């Protein structure tokens, strides 16, 4: 299965998508593939990044245990047939 929408690369990003990628790198240490794809609709990517930061970053209010979040990620990936 291949992606239907190609993600925006760092080199291609400008304006709001570039700001979102920079914020993602600063807050999360990287820019996820899903954020790169959502950047085709920058307002949606901006909202999604805020959600991810709030769920994952203790400084932004996340209260769940890191191990539990990682387990949920692995289980979801397995259920969805994710290969990587």
C-alpha positions in Angstrom: 0.0 0.0 0.0 1.4 3.4 -0.9 0.5 6.9 0.4 -2.2 8.7 -1.6 -0.9 12.1 -0.5 2.8 12.8 -0.4 4.1 14.6 2.7 5.6 18.0 2.3 9.4 17.9 2.8 11.4 20.4 4.8 12.8 21.9 1.6 9.3 22.4 0.1 7.7 23.9 3.2 7.2 27.6 3.3 4.9 29.9 5.2 2.6 28.3 7.8 3.7 24.7 7.0 7.3 25.7 7.7 6.2 27.3 11.0 4.4 24.1 11.9 7.4 21.9 11.1 9.7 24.2 13.1 7.3 24.1 16.1 7.0 20.3 15.8 10.8 19.9 15.8 11.1 22.2 18.8 8.3 20.6 20.8 8.6 17.0 19.8 12.1 16.6 18.4 10.9 15.7 14.9 8.1 16.2 12.4 5.9 13.1 12.0 4.8 11.8 8.6 1.2 12.5 9.4 1.9 16.2 10.1 3.8 16.4 6.8 0.7 15.1 5.0 -1.7 17.2 7.0 0.4 20.3 6.1 -1.4 20.3 2.7 -4.1 21.8 4.9 -2.1 23.9 7.3 -4.9 24.9 9.7 -5.6 21.2 10.2 -2.0 20.4 10.8 -1.7 23.3 13.2 -4.7 22.0 15.2 -3.4 18.4 15.1 0.1 19.4 16.3 -1.5 21.2 19.3 -3.4 18.0 20.2 -0.3 15.8 19.9 1.8 18.1 22.1 -1.0 18.3 24.7 -1.2 14.5 24.8 2.5 13.8 24.7 4.3 16.6 26.5 4.1 16.8 30.3 4.8 20.6 30.2 1.7 21.0 28.0 -0.6 19.1 30.3 -0.1 15.4 29.4 -0.8 13.3 32.4 -0.5 9.7 31.0 2.5 7.5 31.7 5.0 7.4 28.8 5.1 3.6 28.9 1.3 3.5 28.6 1.3 5.9 25.6 4.0 3.8 23.9 2.0 0.6 24.5 -1.1 2.3 23.0 1.0 3.4 19.9 2.4 -0.1 19.4 -1.0 -1.8 19.8 -2.7 0.7 17.4 0.1 0.2 14.8 -0.3 -3.6 15.1 -4.1 -3.5 14.7 -3.7 -1.3 11.7 -1.1 -3.5 10.1 1.6 -0.9 10.2 4.9 -2.4 8.9 7.3 0.1 10.5 
